[in-house]
Structures are given as structure tokens and as C-alpha cells.
Amino acid sequence: MVMADRCFIKGSVMKLLRIWAAMILALVLGAVPVSAGQGRVSAAQRHQAWTSCVITAGEESFVRLYSMAQNDREVSLGLDFLPDGGCAMTIFIGKREAWGERILKHGPYDREVQLRIDRRDIYHARAHVSEDADCVYVNIGAGNIDPFFVDQLKRGDNLRIMVFDAEEGVPRYSLRGFTSAYTRGMSLLERLRYGSGDDRSYFRQPSPRRRGQESAPRPEAPQDDAMYF
């Protein structure tokens, strides 16, 4: 995914993709049920429109931040952070949801999606559609999302995603509470990396690099979501 000349795709996190293949996510009233025997959710906490939690599948654990679309509660978005680095983004759509049926007609192959935070630059990414008995999955960005994009989410009001074209719908996610969810998610991630940790553990990893901040105009009055693209 690119914004101007900035690279959005950093690579592939195959470990996350294997976990996705083993899990079923359905967001109902803030719950994150996972199919029996394939994973469990812990430490879930609400942050306005977002929730932070830890998901454990087998010997793998990672942090998930998730939210439900404002214009369709059956279409949810998850950002997953692995302890050894990387962030992946997935849209989860209930199999009975009309958007899911329309998206499936494209088949389980790569297509382009567009993402836009308010009226800032449009991001382009490749996405892969897959399905199981209960969900349609749209895996965005080849499994690794640039931290710059995540930083922009903390500065916006709404995220809209054009899944292939306007016919399939434009899910809109409020970014209220995203910063709080991200801050707690990073704290959970540190616990996954180091456990409770002693003071020496604070010197086993270099400090994260800081990126420049970007100013952006405030969004205009709400319109049809497809108009943003």
C-alpha cells in the first residue's frame, strides 16, 4: 500500500496467516468468540468504538484491536500485533451478510482495496479474500502494515475501506478510542514479549524509531461513504 511515495507493505507475517486460518471471529455486542479448541480470548477491554484483547491459539499469542463498522455491525475490522513484530489487518464479514456474498463472487484471489482516513490521501493495497463456514475474510496488505499508517489512525476520525468497488459496500469505522486501544495493546504486547519482566528486560530491545507527524485538514460534512473514493 502506498501514500505518495511511502511504502505501506513491509512484507509477510506467515505466522499470523496460519493463525487466521485456524480461527473464526464474529463480533457481537463486544464479544470475540473463537471456535472451540482453536483459540481463546483474554484481557478484553472496551475503548469507545474499539476493543483491545489478547488471542491465544495453540502456542501462539498476539494482541488484537478490533471494531465493528458503523454502517454494518456484522462487518468488523481487526489489527493484529505479533510479539516478534508486524501488524496485520483483516476485515471479517459474517457469511450471511450481503456484503460477504457479493465479495465472494470475486473468488478467493488477490484484488485491490482502498483505505482512506477522513479526507487524507487514499491508500492502495492488495487484499486476499478467503472463507470458512462462518466468515468471509479480507486480508489486507500481505500481513504486515507500516507503523506510519497505524500512527495516522490515531490522528483521524473515521476509516473507510473500499472493498474492490462501491457495489460491495464501504465499511466505515469510527476511530474514537483507537489511541486508547492502541496504547493498551502495546502494553499487552510488551507483557507477551517479556512476561512480568524484571528491570533488566527493559534493555533487551532498542527504543522504537519516531516518525514525523503529518498535518491534515479536518473532514468535511458526512456524505455517502462511497463519495470518499
N, C-alpha and C positions, 0 to 999 in steps of 0.2 A: 504494500500500500504506500502511496506517495502523497505528500502535500508539498507543492512546489518541487524542490529537488531533494527533500528529506526522505530517506528510506524508511518504510513502515514495516516491512517484513525483515526480520533478523535471521530467520532460519526455521527449523522444525524441531518441535519438542515431542519426540515419538512416545515418550513415557506418558504424557498427558493423553495422546490419542489412544493409547492402549487402555487407559482408564476410562475414557469416554465410551469406548466400545463395550465396556463391561457394565455401564451404569445407565439407569433410567431416571430422568429428572422431570418432576411435574410439580409446579409451584401452585399451591392452593392455600390461600389465606396465610401466606408467610411460611408455610411448612416446606421442607425439602425432602420428601420421601425418596428413598433409594430402594431398588428392588432387593428382595430378601437375599441375604448371603453374598451380595456383591458390593456392599459398602455401607457406611453409616455416617450420619451427620452429627457433629458435636459443636458446642460453643457457639450456637447460632444467636445472633443479636441483631435487632432491627435498628436501622438508621434512616428514619423517614422513608424514602422510596426504595432504599437498598437494605440488604441484609448481608452480614459477614458471617462466615462459618468455616469449620474445618471438615473436609470429607476424607474418609479413610476407606480405601479399597484394597484388601489384602495387606501387603506390607507397605503400600504407598499411601501417603497423606499429602494433601495440599489445601490451600486456602481458596475459597470461592467467595466472590462478591456477586450478588445477583439481584435482579429487579424484574418486575413484570411490566409489560408495555402499558402505557396509559390508555391506549386506544384498543387494546385487546388483552384481557387478563390471562388468556391461555398462551400468550407468546412471551416467553421470558428470555432474559439475557444473562449469561454467566461469564465472568472473568476469573480465570483460574491461575493461581501463582504457585509454582513449584519451589520447594526449598532450595534446589540447586540452580535456580534461575529460570527466567522465562515467564511469559504471561500469554495465555491463550484465550480467545473469545469465541463463544458459541451461542447461537440462538436455538432455543428449544421450543418446539411447536407441538401442541397436542395433536395426535393423529386424526382426531375427529374435527379439528379446526379447519375452516375453509381455506385459510392461507396455506396450511400444510398440504392439502390436496392439490392446490394449484402449483405449489413449488415442486411437488413430486413429479408433475408431468414433465419437468425438465430432465428428470433422470438423475441418478447418483453420479454426477460428474462435476468438474470444476466450472464455475461461472463467475462473472464479476459482480461484486456488490459495491455500493457506495455508502459512505457514512458521512454525516455532517453534524457538527456541534453548533447549534444555533445557526447563524449565517456566516460562519467562518469558512475556510477553504474546504472543499469536498475531498475526502479521502477515497481512494480506489483500492480494492483488494480482491484477490481471488478467494472464492469460497467453495467448499465441497459439501454437497448435500448427501446425507445418508439417512437411514431409518431403521427402527426396530418395531416391535409390536405396538408400542405405545407412543413413540415420539418421532418427529422429523428433526434432524439435526443439521444446522447450517454452521459448519466450522470455518471461521474467518481467519485469514492471514497466515495460513500454513502452520499454525501452532505457536507462533511467537510474536508478540505485539511490542512495538517500540515503546519504551517508557515515556517518550515525548508525548505520544498520543494519550496515554493514561494521565499524564500531567494536565493535558488540555481538558480532559473530562472533569477535572477538579475545578476548572475555571468557567464551566458552561452551565446553562440552564436545562437544555434538552439535547438528547442524542437521537437522531433519526437515521434509520438504516433502510436503504432501498435494496430490497432483495430481488435482484435480476431486473425487474421493471415494476412500474406503479401498479400493474394488474395484480401482482402478488401482495400488494399492500406495503405500507411504510410504517413499521412499528416505531413508536415514539416512546423514549424512556426519559423520565424525569431524572435529573442529576441532583435533586435535593437529597442531601445526606450522603452523597458519594464520597466526599472528602473524609467524613467521619468513618464511613465503612472502610475506606482505603487505609486510613491511619490505624484502625483496629486490625485490619487484615495484615498489615505489615508487622504488627506486634505478635499476632498469632504465628506468622511465618517465622519470626525470629525464634519463637519457642519450638517450632518444628525443627529448626536448624540446630539449635543448641540445647534444647531441653530447658530445665530451670536455669542452668548455667551458673558458673562461678565467675568471679571478676576477670579471670584470665581469658574467658571466652570472648570478651569484648575486643580482643586484639588479634583474633584469628581471621578477620576479614577486613579488607580495606573499606574506607568510607565511600559511599556511593557518590558518583560524579553528579554535579548540579548542572542542569541545563538552563539556558536563558529563558526568560519569561516573554510571552508574546501578548501584546495588547490586541483587543478585538472589539468591534462595535457591538453594542447591545442588540439583541434580536428584535426584529420588527414585530408588529402585532400578529397574533396567531392566525395562520392560514391553513388551507388544506395541506397535509403533510407532504404530498407529492410535489407541491409547488416549490419545496426547498431544493429540488433537483432539476 
